[in-house]
Amino acid sequence: MPQSLFQKVWDAHAVRTLANGQTQLLIGTHLIHEVTSPQAFGMLRDLSLKVAMPHRTFATVDHIVPTDQFAEPFADPLADAMIKELRRNCAEFGITFFDRSTGKQGIVHIVGPEQGITQPGTTIACGDSHTSTHGAFGAIAFGIGTTQIRDVLATQTMALGRLKVRRINVNGRLRSGVYAKDVILHIIRVLGVNGGTGFAYEYGGEVFDRFSMEERMTVCNMSIEGGARAGYVNPDDTTYAYLKGRPYSPKGAAWDAAVARWRSFASDPGCTYDDVVTIDAADIVPTVTWGINPGQGISINERVPDPQAVSGDERTSVEEALAYMKLPPGAPIKGTRIDVAFLGSCTNGRLSDFQEVARFLRGRKVAPGIKAIAVPGSQGVGLLCAELGIDRVFRDAGFEWREAGCSMCLAMNPDKLVGDQLCASSSNRNFKGRQGSPTGRTILMSPLMVAAAAVTGTVADAREVFAVGDR
Amino acid sequence: MALAQITSVSGRAVYVPGNDIDTDRIIPARFMKCVTFDGLGEFLFYDVRKNADGSEKPHPLNEARFKGATILLSGLNFGCGSSREHAPQAIQKYGFRAVVTEGFAEIFFGNCTTLGIPCMVAKREDIARIAEAVNSDPQLEVTLDLSAREIRFGGQVVKATIRETDRDALVNGRWDAIGELLEGRAAIDATAARLPYLAA
């Protein structure tokens, strides 16, 4: 009987059925960071438990690190206490910590793949909802809470109910100036912010077959914004080429055996899905959000909704969103003045994101009065950008070029909006207050659209601003 | 570890209207700069309850008549976004013992069960009826019955559902899975031994 990757990975990692009917699922790789793990270690100590498989747990520091100052102690004593606590916990329990001094520090969802820790056919958990990112490699990756972090630390397993699988095909060819970010914003717009509840999303079709690993990661990253607990792409030669030679990738004869095993996890032709959705790539346009959740998106050339044109619940939510965003009903989104441009995050903070923008940014300048920051997702990404002279392109254009961290995506660090500033952001969430100011406003978009907003000072169509031609 | 068998929750209720209330709204990220969950209750819904100067905005939780409510009512897709357990921790530490909405985001829902907070789903019109009843009489006792899968208030009864695995865990006192997970030691090792990437 043909099976999906999800079924195969689940069955391979199912330890046993628990009394309430959930599965005790083995978690092959556990990733931790400073925000959601300290209480879990506290619980371990309270219960006098040890970490079951410390060699399968990897730590990094990302949410709270300043991106423009590294001397410790940090200016913020709370942030300083958190990095010290993580260091202490990793030392005490024998966990590998990609601290800044290792040169491997960065956002957890960028570090895992970059180090070759994220591998096909595995299960991954992390106390962070964007753990779905790792599904790009054909892994089943779950965002979990702190009590579950304790469970995984103590037993390398957790209790979970099996998910249904929805196959999402994106067929055809993307238009020029349309990126992976637009693909996922489009999917969420079509299926809704809670459309994925109870599902893992399997992304496929010609667009995903052609996508690089970094593009696949961008899409899988935001699965959770569509309500899906996990999202993945079947592993293929693109996956194996990316992983070859990475620090934690198998070497020598073990490499060939691993590739054969990884290949066997891909969904079988003819397997059944609980649901199938097909999207035509030609229907996807550069997409921007206008509201306060990632499903409230429109094409750059559309107008924001008019609450009078809709009714019931929808009217209430449009009114609430427009009031918060201070956008006039029915107005074009294009031309909206911005204050800040943010390029980075676990969604779009990888080498190819900066590379693609640099292609067009050379010789251009950030508009006067706009604060523009570019934040590589890891020290590794920062180093590669420096080697390629990409950081210079950004600096010359008037961007502040920072060091690795989550930065302004969730602003648990000094990078945050002030007052009701409007930010053109390559991150993943436009919730009220998300970027650090209780009245701050976020418009989500692709990295190149962020650059277009930075140079024009307004929400703009990158295809026009940069004369983006056919690929 | 003997856990309470949570078969029902009774108490006063408060209705916080809105769909897609995300965990950043429930607890803004800046309050997560901590290494324990202590004291999170006071930051529940902080930015929609408080102005920058600390004065209060109009919000159901700021109304004296709803102080002491232990059942939180809300709309669709409650708890979406971040996996932060700080959100259910803040809800619990504020004093809530159960949540009833039109639907929950999945990670939030699981986090609540693990803390022994039942999350039940009811129809919009039924939540509206409960909300109407508690708005006219904030002292009204509301009872969530996990066995009968219903909510009772002021002589009325409405249906409510909860995912069976989580209902089972709550009513049988096994909502914190750690004990049972630890008992699986031998089976864990056997499963790990079959997976080459873990055996290495």
Interface residues (C-beta under 8 A of the other chain):
Chain A: A12 H13 A14 V15 R16 L18 A19 N20 G21 Q22 Q24 L26 G28 V35 T36 P38 Q39 G42 L47 L49 A52 M53 R56 H63 I64 D76 L78 A79 A81 M82 E85 Q119 G121 T122 G127 D128 S129 T131 G143 I144 G145 T146 T147 Q148 R150 D151 A154 T155 Q156 T157 M158 A159 L160 G161 V193 N194 T197 G198 I224 E225 G227 R229 P250 A254 A257 A258 R261 N293 D313 T316 S317 E320 L410 A411 M412 R429 F431 K432 G433 R434 G436 P438
Chain B: G18 N19 D20 D22 D24 R25 P28 A29 R30 M32 K33 C34 V35 T36 F37 D47 V48 A52 L76 N77 C80 G81 S82 S83 R84 E85 H86 P88 G103 A105 E106 I107 G110 N111 T114 L115 R163 E164 T165 D166 D168 A169 N172 R174 D176 A177 I178 E180 L181 L182 G184 R185 A187 I188 T191 A192 R194 L195 P196 Y197 L198 A200
